[in-house]
């Protein structure tokens, strides 16, 4: 059993890590994890594609959305501030 040195995590807060057990490292055979890796990569690609689509879709509709004076907000063609404050997780 071991206790780490204090690790500062910000604003005066510290963590101590208590190691109660260890296990020897090992390398998994590629053939055994290939399918899992492929599924994760496809999932990440789909998420990035969806995030790109959402950004383009919002921009496209914002360019076509006309708002009356006094009602201009993000998403209106007349709005000149930051287009959207939220960024899809995959792009942020």
N, C-alpha and C positions, 0 to 999 in steps of 0.2 A: 504494500500500500504506500502511495505517495501523495503529497499535496504540493501543488505547483506554487511558484512565486506568485504574488498578486499581479493580476493583469488589469490595467486600467481600461475601462470601457467607455469613459467619457464622463464629464461633469462630476468628477470626484468619486465615481462608483468603480468598484473593483470586483473582479471575479477571482475565486480560488477554484482550481480544478482538483478534484479528489479522484485519483486513479485507484480503483479497487480491484481491477483485474486486467490482464492483457492476454492477447491471443496471438499466436504467430501469424505473420502475413502469408498470403498465398496468392497465386495467379490463377485465375479461372481460364479454362480453355476457351479460345475464341469461338469455336464451333458451338459451344454451350451457351454463349451469351449473344451470339450474332443476331438472332431473331429479336431479342429484347432491344438491342441497340438500334436495329432497323426500325422497329416500331416507334422508339423515342425520336429518332431523326425525322420520320415521316410526320409525327405529331407536331414537332417543332416547326417543320416546314409549313404545315397547314396553318398553324397559329400565326406565323409571320405573314403568310399570304392573306389571311383574314384581316390582320392588323393593317396591312397596306391597303386592302380594299376599303376598310372603314375610313381611313384617312382620305383616300381619293373620293369616296362617296360623300363624305361630309363637305369636302371642298367643292365638289360638283354641285351639290344642293345649295350650298351657301352662295355660290355665284348666281343661282337662279331664284333665290328667295328674296323678295323685295318687301321691306318693312316700312310702314308709315312713320313719318317724323314723330319722335317721342316714344317710339316702340322699337328702336334700333337696338339690337343685342347681338352677341356672338351667334353666328349662323345666318345673319342677314347680309345681303350683298353690300349694303351701305356701311356696315361695321368695319372700322379701320384699326381696331386693337388686335390683340392676340386672337387668332382664329378660335382655338380651343385650348382650355387649360389642361384638360386631361389628355394623356398620351397613352395609347394602348400599351399594356404591360410588355408586350413583346418588342416594342420599339423603344421603350424608356429605359 
